[in-house]
């Protein structure tokens, strides 16, 4: 690299970054019904009435020692004609893994179910040649209980046997194909900001009691 005359604090910098080959943002909605309707609620006592019970849910990406939030199953080349130009893109098969917890609230007390895990798959078309990484980021992930059939009471402590249960999940997701590269650019070094002014406060004296002392009666 040849030395160049630079102004001020400018300098040529090489930095490792991820180059974005393609990027899409989309939304997906789907329903989930657990395989069994007898669901464990560890802190739920027996004999509890479900009168006025409210059933909600919480959904998160699954991430543990055995499961990743997203699995890239495979990618296949597909030929497209875009604006009159032939281009080869990749059809990417993605499996997304989720964990849902059912929350039953009775009289201000909430009971949370065991983890209910499930997966959903989808296909997206990207410029994602072999060697690139596929990154899926959720910008929004939410759920609501579409249908929940509750029994009259809890017959067995720690378990609710629903007559029906359906959860609707909605996602907004950012999907990128990336590859690590080293880039060169001209930059100026940042300067620290000024210290915020913190002037010393004016002296403060206690209030006196002029009704008691001193007074104008010569006492």
Secondary structure, 3 states (H helix, E strand, C coil): CCCCCCCCCEEEEEEEEEEEEEEEEEEEEEEECCCCCEEECCCCCCCCECCCCEEEEEEEECCCCCCCCEEEEEEEEEEEEECCEEEEEEEEEEEEEEEEEEEEEECCEEEECCCEEEEEEEEEEECCCCCCEEEEEEEEEEEEEEEEECCCECCECCEEECCEEEEEEEEEEEEEEEEEEEEEEEEECCCCCCCCCCCCCCCCCCCCCCCCCCCCCCC
